[in-house]
């Protein structure tokens, strides 16, 4: 550590920030731990294990986090979120991001006028994301716009396994979101912004338009993603292929892109300087050697490229790491990559402390740190045959150079994959083992052929009316995409696992880096890695059926999805939310609970908020049988669902009149009479929902029953009552998300539930649940549970019914009052 003081200081700052985050939840426990550590050092070791400087840096990190978590300022944007429509003046703070059906703008707010202030604008600070569902947006960076919008908190699915997007947006500085249906609702009132950025972003937009005109849609999508970081045109299939192939990092302008551009520019510049006329060469090298001048020009080149790519946070962090290393070359200092990495981390965290808790920061720094430590370990393990310097040109034959280069690519790919695998598994439920091999093939193709060719073409387009050589680009990227598809199609490439616990991930990283730093033998290192990854795979794959019946009402936003797990391991899925929910809410929950097969899928009715997510589920999971109403598909999502059914060959049954009860495990499914109507009407889809009752015995007492009602409304409820159907149930999935057209008093009385579950989205546009409906249930003394407030709702039977929710299971920040001990004890219990 004495040779790498910056690395030690970076670790101290990191630990201080982490301690500060944990302190919000466990202040007493951590204070005792810190005190014990200091006493242990002073009395037992009687030596200074922790230097005063490191202790000061640690304390600074802790305080930095605490001040960052302080209450909002008076003019903060957050106080205006979810307060209804208001007039806003804001400035476009970044280049426009183009999706397939929308344009996204990063807006820096300047002032706000709410309805209560009578159009008096108040200065406000903050950043929000504006979605415009209109492709014809002609504004640009720096434009100041006036608009009438509703600022909303970013929504997230509150389920185990789901990525918490709202928390992520908060970390990166997004304080709200808003949307408009038409660009004409925006009024330009002025201009601002940095003139240099305005020019660079103008070049970026020019490149984008020329590429779109020159090549087909798929080629344009991948070209734009690779060279300027515009990934909105990529379809789901392409994204999934890149993820399965382990090269998703290539879809964003990241450290890989900057590294190749830096190598290319550095090599070219250094050689150009050496070929200068002798007098000019002597003049240039009188103060700096060629490599130092090359480092300067490389720094300028990659800085311009990072801005051309949109200046996203991940890109700027990679740029910071590269600039620190190039700056050390310019100064002629020791080029210690570990100190360069530490200095980059220090600079980033001092400017933006919350960056430590972002995925992009964690993955990028862990990848680079793993490569640095692993390559140093490998070099020392067998220096006479494994010294890897593929880019230093010596008098050696071409074959030996190629072998060393391939070895370098494999080892760097291997170490980066190993270093990031546990976090990738934790966040995305996937171990991209294919990436160990795909990166060896695809990174050289991208870095040495496709990326330079595309960037040179982009530069040439500034002097032309179009994008040059479009046929060549189309053919090359088509071949590249076929190779990606080949890797993605390998068996097990898209396998998902449950996320390991954080303590196991922490143990892995401590062990991995300790073995590398202490130069342990290859046998010890690879045996340890084998043990850890075996644990990860076994832990993430083995599923033990629940002892009792378990029902989970998932948070899928404004929609329905419920999973029933039976004691014998069988599973029943009821609906699947909208299209986004299938991928980001339902699938992660199934992966986290190691569920690979759905035995029965019941589609209550074919509306987007009930079947939108099911095509993804059919694609990624084994589904044995689907039961539906058999409606003829008319909408896009219905057609997609039917096509996926046909493609996967899943058994599809249509529920018939007077269908007999189904038995699963020791439970029975009773189907209630279908909707009786005259002329079938499309608008009666809600009333044609499949209604069924799941009844299961308990260890003690009467059987427990759950009534699933889809989106039925008052007319269907009255029919069920008139037919004398046995509606009485312990748990009721509230009809139609709690709309005022359902849940009639007589129906609630007939069901007489103890628990009523509302499945709906936060602050949804339909204003569900209706206040009168809530009053009806509360008047009947029924326990109400709402997925918009509580997240996923878990109900488990046994000797008694146990109820819990996702929100209740999360730790809460401690309030400093007389109940502080009780609060912390509650948080500790939630860990276990």
N, C-alpha and C positions, 0 to 999 in steps of 0.2 A: 504493500500500500504506500510505502514511502516513495517508491518510484512512480506511483500513479496517484498523486494527492487529489487530483481533480475527480478521479473515480470514487475515492473515499468521501469527498465532499458531496458528490452527487448522490451516493447511497445514504448519507446523513440527511440530505434534503428530502429524498424519497421517503425514508422512514418517518421523518417528521410530518410529512403530509398525510401518510397513511395513518399514523398515530392520531393526527388531528381529525381525520374522518371517523375512526373508530371511537374517539373520545366523545363524539356527539351522542353515542349510544351506550357506552360503557365507561363513564368518567371515573367512577369510584374504583372499579376493577383495574383499569389501566393506571390510575394514579398510584395504587398500591404496588402494582407490578414495577413501575418506573422507580419508585422509592426503594423497593427491595433490590433492584439491579444496582442502584447507586451505593446502597449499604454493602452489598456483596463485594463490589469493587473496592470500596474503602477499607473494609474490615477483613475480608477473607484474602483477597489477592494483594492488598497493600501496595498496589501499583496502579498506574494510570492506564487502564485498558482503553478508556475513551478519552481522547485528547480534548482539551478545552475548546479548541477550534471546531472540532466535529460536533461537540455538544452544543455550541452556539449555533451552528448551521442547522442542527436538528431542531433546536428550540425555535429558530427563525421559520423553519418549514411548518412547525406546529402552529405558530401564531399566524403565519400567512394563510393557512387553511381556516383558522378560526375567524379571522377578519373577513375572509371571502364568504363565510357562511352567515355573516351578520345580516340583520333585517334590511329590506330594500330602502333606497334613498327616496326622498320626497318626490323627485321627478322621474322615478323609475316607471317603465312601461307596464310592469307586472300588475300595478294597482288598477289598470284599465282593462285587464283581460276578463272576458266573460261578463262584461257590463252592458251588452247590447250594442246597437249600431251607433257609430260616431264618425265625425268628419276627421280625417287624418291627412297630414302633410308629411311625406316621407321621401327619401332620396334612394335611388337604386345604388346599392353599395358593392355590387359584384356583377360580373357578366351574366346575362340571361341563361337559364338552363332550360333546354327544350326537351319535353317528353313527347310521347306519341299523340296525346290529346290535349296537352296543357303546356304552359310556360311557367317556370318557377323563378321568382325574383327575391333576392335578399334585400330587404328594405331597412334602411336606417331611419328611424322615426325622428321627426323634427318637432312636431307639435300636434296636439289633439284638441278637438272641440266636441264635447258630448252634448246631447240634447238639453241637458240641464243647465249648461253654461251659456245657452243662447248664442252659439256660433263664436264664442270668445276662445281663441286658440291659446292653449297653455303649452309652453315649452316642455318637452318630454325627451328622455334619453332611452335608448333600447333598440333592439333589432328584432324583426319578425319576418316570417316567410310568407310571401304572397303567391297563391296559385291562381293563374288566369286560365280558365277553360276555353281558350280561344287561341288558335295557332297564329292568328294575324296580330302579333304584337310588334309594334315598330319603335318601341322605346329603347334606350341604351343606358349604359352605365353613366351615372352622374345626373340623370334627369330627376327633377323634383316634381312629384306628382301629388295631386289632391284626389281623395277618394272617400266614399262612404262605405265602411266595412264593419264587420263584427270581428274583433280580436278574440281568438279562442286559444285555450291551452291545447298544446299538441296532445292527441289521443294515443293511448297505448292499450294493448291487451294485457289485462292483469290476470295471468295464468302462470302456473309453474312451467318453466321452459321457454316462455315467450320473452323476446327481447323488449326491454322497456324503452320505447322510442321517445316518450315525453321526457324521461329522465336524461336520455342521451342528448336531446335537443337543448335541454337546460345546460348541460355541461359545455356544449360548444357555443353557447351564447344566444341561441334562439329563445326568445321569451314568449312568443305567441305565433299563431298562424292565422291566415285569413284567406278567403277565396272570392273570386269574382267570375261571373259567367261570361263576361264580354269585356274586351279591351277598351271599348268606347266609354265604359264607366270610369275610366281614368282620365284625368285632365292634367296636362303638362303645364306647370306654372313657372318653371325656371330650370337652370342647369347648374351643376357644380361638379365636385369630384376632382381627382388628381389628373392634370392634363396628360402626363405620361401614361397612366393607366388607361385613360380614355383612348389614347392612340393605340396602345397594345390590344385592348379589347376590341377596338374597331378592326384591327388586322384579324383577330380571332373570328369575328363574325363574318368577315370577308372569306376566310378559308372555309368556314362551315357552309356558306351558301354555294361556293364553287364546287365543293365535294358533293353536295346534294344534287346539283345539276349534272354532274359528270358521271356518276356511277349509280348502280341500282341501290335499293333501300337497304338490303342486308350488308352490302359492302360498305355503304356510307355509314351505317350504324357502327360497325367495328372500326372503321378508319377514324371516325370522329372520337370514339372512346379511347383509341390508342394514342392519337397525336395531340388532341386538345382537351381530353378528359370529359367530352360530352357523351355520356353514356345513356341518355334518355331514349335513344332510338333502338336500343337492344331489346329483342323480344325475350320472353321467359325461357324459351328453349335454349337460346344462345347463352344466357346467364347460367342456367343449370348445367350446361355442358362445360363451361369454363370452371365452375365450382367443382364439379365431379372430377375434372381433369387436374385439379389442384393448381390452376393458374389464374384464379380470379383476380389476383393482384395486378395482372396485366391490363385489366379493364379500367383501371384508374391510373392516372399519371402519378407514379410513386417513385420510390427510391430506385427501382429497377430501371425505369426510363432515364432518370437523371444520371445514374451510374454509366449507362451506355453512352449517353450524349457527352458526359464529362470525359470518358475515355477517348471517344472519337475526336472531340475538340482538342483535348490535351495532346494527343498523338500528332494530329495534323499541325497544330500551332508550333509545337516543339520542333518538328522537322522543317517547317517553313522557316523558322528563325535560323536553323542551322544552314539553310541554303541562301541566306541573305548575302549580299556582297560583303567582302571581307571588312571593309572600313565600317560599314553600318553594323556588322556583327560585333566587331570589337567595341563599338560605341555602346551597343545594347548590353553586352555582357560585362562592361566595366563595373556595373553596379549590381546586376542580377544575372544569374545563370539562366540558360534557356528554359529549364523546367520551372523556374520561378515566374518568368514571363508567361509561360504556358498556363500556369495555375491561375494567374490574374485574368487572362482572356477566357479561360474555362469558367471561372466564377461569374464573369459578366454574361457569358452565353447561357449557362444553365439558369441564371436569375431571370433573364428575359424569357426563357422557355417556360419556367415555372409560372410566370405571370400570364404568358400566352395560353397556358393550359387552364387558366381561370383562377389561379392563386388559392386553391382550396387548402384547408387546414393541413391535411395529410401531405400534400405536395410541398407546402412551405416548411413543414417539419423535416422532410427529407432534404430539402434545399439547405436548411440550417445545418444539418449534419455534414453535408457535402462542403459547404462554405467554410466551416470550421477547419476541416481537413486541408482544403486548398489554401486557406489563410496561413496554416502552419508551414506549408511548403513555401509560400511567398516570403514568410519571415525567416525561412531557413532553419526553423526549429526542428526538433526531433519529431518524426512523423509517427507518433504513437497513436494507433487508431483507438485504443481504449480511452486515452485522455481526450481525444477529439470527440468521441461519442459522449463522454461524461460532460464535457463543456457544452455540447449541443443540448443535452438534457437539462443542464443547469439554466441555460439561457431561455429555453422554452418554458420551463416550470416557473421561473421568476416572472416572466411576462404573463403566463397563463397557468396558474397552479392547478385548476381543474383538469388540465390536459392529461394528468397522470391517470385519471379514471376513465379515459376514452379508449375505445378498442384500437383505433388506428395508432395511437401513441404506443400502447402496450405491445402490439404486434410488431410494429416497425423497429422499435428499440430492442425487443427481445430477439428478433431475427438477426439484426446486426451484431448484437452482443454475443449471440450463440456462434455466429460465423467467426468472429474475432477470436474467441476463446477456443473454439474447436480447432481452428486452423493452427493456432499456436501450439495446442496440445498435440496435434497430429505431426507437426513439424519436429517437435522435440522427441516424439515417440520413436521415430526412425529417420533421422536427418539425412542419412546417406542415400536413401532411395525415395524419400517422400517429400523432399523440399519442393514446394509448389510455387513457381514464379512464371506462369504461362505468358505474361505480357512483357517480360524483360527479354529482349532479343539478344541471345548469345550465339556462339558458334556451335550450334547443335543441329542435328538433322531434323527435317520437317516432321518425320514420323514421331520423334521423341517429343517435339513441341505439341503435336496434336494429342498425344497420349496424356501429357501433363495438363493440357488445357481441358480435356475431357475429365481428367481426375479432379481438377480444380472445380469444374462445374458441378460434378457429382457431389463432392465433399461440401461445397458451399450450399448446394441445394439440400443435401441431407441434414446439415447442421441447422439451417434455417427452418426446415420442416420439423425437426425434432424440437427446436426451441419454441416454436409457435403452436405445436400440435395440441398441448393441453388447453391453451386458451381458445384455440379454434374449436376444440371439442366442447368447451364450456359455453361459449357464446352461440355456436352454430350447430352443435350436435354432430359433428362430422370429423372423421380422420381421413384427410385426403392423401392416402398412401401412394396413389398414382402420381402425385406431384413429384415424388422422388425421381421418377423416370421421365415424366412429361417435361419437367423443367430443363433437363439435360438436352432434350431435343428442341424444345420450342423457344427457350430463352435465346440461344444463339441465332435461331432463325429470325426472331423479332429484333434482337439487338444488333445483329450484323447485316441484316438484309432489309426486312420490312420497315423497321422504324427509320433508319437513315434514308431509305428510298422515299418513304412517305413525307418525311420532314423536308428533304431537298425538293420534292415536288411542291410542297406547301410554300416554301420560300420562292420557288420559281413562279408560282401562281400570282405573286405580287406584280410581276412584270408581264402577265398574260391576261387574257380575257376569261380564261377558264382554268380548270385543274388539269395539268399535263398527264399524258399517258394513262387515261382512265381504263383502257382495256387491260393493260399490264397490271394495274392495281386490282382490278376485278379478279383476274386469274390467280394472282399471288395470294390474295386474301381468301379466295375460295379454296385453294389448296390448303392453306393454313387452317381454315375452319374444318376441313375434312379430317385433318390430323387430330385436331381437338376433339372432334366427334368420336374418332377412333379410340382415343384414350378414355373418354367419358363412357364409352360402351363396354370397357373392360369389366369383368365380374367383380362386384364389390366396390366399384368406384363411387357409387352414390349411397353407400351404406351409412346409416345414421345410428348414433348411440345416445344413451343418457349422459348428461353432463356430470363429471365427477365433482365431489365436494371440494370447496376451496382449500381445506386443510391438506387434502391429498395433492392438489396442484402445487401448493406452497412447498410441501415436502419434496416433490419432484424437482422443482427449480433449485432448492437449496442443495439437494444431492447432486444434481447434474452439474451445476457450476462449481461445487466443491471438488468433485472428481476431476474436472477440467483444470482448475487452478492448481490443485495439488499434484497434477501430472500422474494420476493413477494409470495403471496398465490398461491396455485395450481390453483384456479379458474382463477386468473389473467393471470398466465403463459400459461395455456392450451387454454384459450380464445384467447390470443394474437397469439399463434402458429396457432390456427385454422383460425384466420383472415388472417394471412400472407400466409398460404398455400392455402387458398381459392383464394386469389389474384393471387398466382403463377399459380394455375391450370386454373383459368378463363382467366388470361392474356395470358397464353400459349396455350389456346384452341380456344378461340373465334376468328373467322376470319371474317373480313368485306371486301366484294368484292371491288376491285378498282373502282373508279368513272369512269376511262377511260381505254382504252386498254393498257395493260402493257406487254412488251416483254423483257425477260431477256435471253441474250446469256451467258451461264454459262462458267466459267473457269473450264474445265475438263481435262486440259493438252492437249496432242496431240489427240484431238477427237472433237466430236460435241455433244452439248446438248443445247436445247433452250426451254424455258417455256413461254407459252402465257397465260395470265390471262385476261378473258373477263369481261366486266362490270357486267354481271349477275352472276358472281362467277364461271362459267365454266372454265375448264383448258385444255390446249393442250400442250402435251410434245412431242418434236421432238428429237428423239435419246437420248442416255444416256451415252455417253463416254465409257471408257474402264471399266474393272471389278472393279478396285480400285475406280474410280471416282463415281460409283453408290453409294457406301457406304460412302465415305469421302467428296464428293463434292455435288452431286445432292440431296441425302436424307437429309443431314443437312440443305440445303437451303429450301427444302419443309417443314421440321419441323419448321424452324425459321419463315416461312411465314404461318404457321398453315394450310398447305394444306394437307388434308388427302385423297383426291380423285383426280385421273386423269381421266377426262371424255373421252379424246381421246389421244391415244399414237400412233404416226406415226413413223414407223421404215423405214427410207429412204432406207437402204440396210444393209444386215447382215454381217458387218465387225466388228472386235473386238473393234475398236475405236468408234463405233456407238451403238452397242448393248451390249457391255461387262457389263455395269452397270445396264442393265434393269432387269435381274433376281432378283437382290436385291430390285429393285423398285416394281416389281410384288409381291414379298414376303411381303414387309413392308407396301404397300399402296393399297388402293382399286382402281383398274383400270377397267373402264367400257368397253372400246373397244380398240382393237389394230388393226391398219391398216398397212399392210406390202406388200412387193413384192411377197411373197409366195415362196421364194427360198427353195429348199430342203436342210435341215441342213447337213453339212458335218464336220465342225470344232467343236472343243469341246465347244466353247462358243455358237455356234448356237444350238447345241444339248441341252445345259443347258437352253437356252432361251425357246426352244420349250417344254422342260419338265416342266418348270415353268408355261408356258401358260396352259399346260394340267392339271397341279396340281391345279392351282387357278381357272380354269374354266372360264377365261376371254373370252369374245366374240372376235373372231379373224376373220377379214375380209381381203381378198386379193384384192388389187386394180386392177380393170379390165380396159380394154381399153375403152376410152371415158366415164369414170366414171363421173356422174353429180356432180355439185358443192354441197358442204355441207354448211349448214347454222348453225352457232353457235352464239348465241346472235344476234347482229345486223351486224355480219361480215359474209363473205363468203370465202370458200376455193375452189379455182379453180385448178384442177389437169391438168398439162400440158401433152401432148402426151408422151407415153412411148417410150423407145429406140427401134428403128427398126434395127434388126440385122438378119443376116443369120442364121448360126449355133450358138446356144447359147454357150457362152464360159465363164468359171469361171472367167477369167481375166477381163471380161466386167462388173463385179459387180458394179463398180463405175458408169459406164454409165447407168446402170439399176436403179440408184437411183430414188426414188420418187421425182419429182419436182412439187412444188405447190406454188400458190400465195395466200396469205391471204390479203383480202381487207376489210377495215372498214371505215365507215364514220367518219368525224371529226365534231366538233361543228361549226367550221368555215373553209371555203375553201374546196378544193378537198379531196376526200377520200385518206387515207394513205394505202399503200400496201407494203407487205414484201415478197420478193421472196426467198424461201428456195430451195437450189440446191443440197443438199447432197454432193456427191463427183464426180459429173459429170465432164467429161473431154472434150477436144476440139471436138471430134466426135459427142457427144450428143449436145453440144452447136450449132454446125452447123446444125444438124437436126432440132432443135427447131427454128432456124432462117429460115430454108428452108420451114418449115411448116407454117410460118407466125404467130407463137404463140405470144400472147400479153404478152411481157416480161416486159414492162415498169413498174418500181416499185420505191417506195420511198427509201426502204431499201433493200440491197442485202446481203444475207449471202453468202460470197465469196465461189465459188466452190472449193472443194478439198483442203481446208486449204491454198489456195494461191500458189499451185504448178504451175510450168511452163507449165504443160500439160493442164491447164484450163485458164479461163478468157481471151479469145481471144478478140482482139480490137473490132471486130464487135459485139460480145456478150455484152461487156460493154456498147457500144454505144446504142444498142437496149434496154438494161435495163435502162440506164440513171439514175442510183440511185443518191440520194443526200448523202446517207450514205452507206458505205461498211464495214461489220463486218467480221474480220478474226478470226476464231476459231482454235487455235493451242497452242502447248506447248512451254515453254521457252527453247530456244537453243535445239530444237528437232533434232534428227539425220537425218531427211529428208531435213533439212535446209529450211523449210517453214517459212515465205513466200519467194518466189524467188524475187530477187531484180528487175528483169525486170517487174514482175507482179505489184510490188509496184509502179514502175515508170508509168505503164499504168494507174493505178487508179489516181495517183497524177496528171498526165497530163490532166485528165478529170475533175480536180478540185472537186474531190469527197472526202468527209470527211472520213478518215480511222480510224477504231477502232479495236484494237487487244487485244484479251483476254490474250495473253502471257505478255503483257505490262501493260494493264489497269485492268486486272482481269475481273470480270463479267461486262457486258455492259447492262445498263438499258435504255429502250426506252419507253416513255409514250406519248400517243396521247392526244388530247384535243383541245383547241383553237390553240395550236401550238405543235410541236414535242419537247419534253424535253429529253435530253440525259445526262446521268451521268454514272460514272464507280465506281467500288469498290475502286480502288486506290485513285481516286479523293475525295472519301468520308472520307478517313482516315486522321487523324491529322498528321502534319509534324513537325519534330524537327525544332526549331527556329534557324535561322541564325542571328548572331549578327551583323546587319548592319542597315542602315537607314530605312529599311522597316519592322523593328521588330514589330511595332504596327499593321501594316496591316497583317503581318503573324499571330500574336496571335489572332486578331479579326477573321481571317479566320478559325482558329482552334476552337474558341469558337462557331462560327456559325455551325460547323460540329457536335458539340455535340447535338444541337437542330434541 
